[in-house]
């Protein structure tokens, strides 16, 4: 075997050159990762408008973090809820850490230590994490972690800088997506009762009719309104009348099933969509709602009565047909209630 003895000085020079080359390569990978994320967010000026889907923004962020040098997994905690890439659910729960609420804190490094009977030398459990805060303006909304499974644990020096750069872009993007979702949710709610509004009711009814047809499932609708509510409104005033409607909505919400869709469709009129339900199911729920509304007096308004109409989807029904038949049934119920009251008064 031929052996070549190199001068010590040359060995040192070669080692330094290799180290410089490695740092440059790692830095280039970090820069490329940050550029990729920037492109994914649409560039600095389009960062917030690039995506309004929180799941999509989270996916991009986690993918970018997992691509950083020395990183085996990524963990995002937003409003206390963890989401991970490259971690099992149990590992994510164990690794979940948030930065303290200190505006001067840039990042922290955490080392995970395990019981001897839980981890051996070859274990691939998470060993360490770099954790940076996610901020939107002055508000801290969560944290972002790069995690390594290497033993002994360690990250290249430039990974922390890259992670901070990602967090600076990700925080506003995630916050903006959350705001959009919340605004969309509020736009679908009736502001007085927090039930679905009229527009949402017809959109969801159309969707449920199509779904019922596609899968051959049953569908029913209940339409309800308060008896003599105009007289109550005239007597106690519109503000107090609004409070009555809010209380009726709360009582309705308390008895419908989680699968039912309750909406306020106008004035004192409410409607409930009952997926995979028959007219008999709708009759039963309508009776429960009537009892819930009338079981206790409502302040200023007294004991209220509610009338209900029900209908089940027929083979040729459109969404409008189904609602109209329930509405017609409601008017018959109201007419019968008025006749009953006249009989009682006579």
Secondary structure, 3 states (H helix, E strand, C coil): CCCCCCCHHHHHHHHHHHHHHHHHHHHHHHHHHHHHHHHHHCCHHHCCCCCCCHHHHHHHHHHHHHCCCCCCEEEEEECCEEEEECCCHHHHHHHCCCCCCCCCCCCEEEECCCCCCCCCCCCCCCCEEEEEEEEECCEEEEEEEEEECCCCCCCCHHHHHHHHHHHHHHHHHHHHHHHHHHHHHHHCECCCCCCECHHHHHHHHHHHHHHHHHHCCCEEEEEEEECCHHHHHHHHCHHHHHHHHHHHHHHHHHHCCCCCEEEEEECCEEEEEEECCCHHHHHHHHHHHHHHHHCCCECCCECCCEEEEEEECCCCCCHHHHHHHHHHHHHHHHHHHHHHHHHHHC
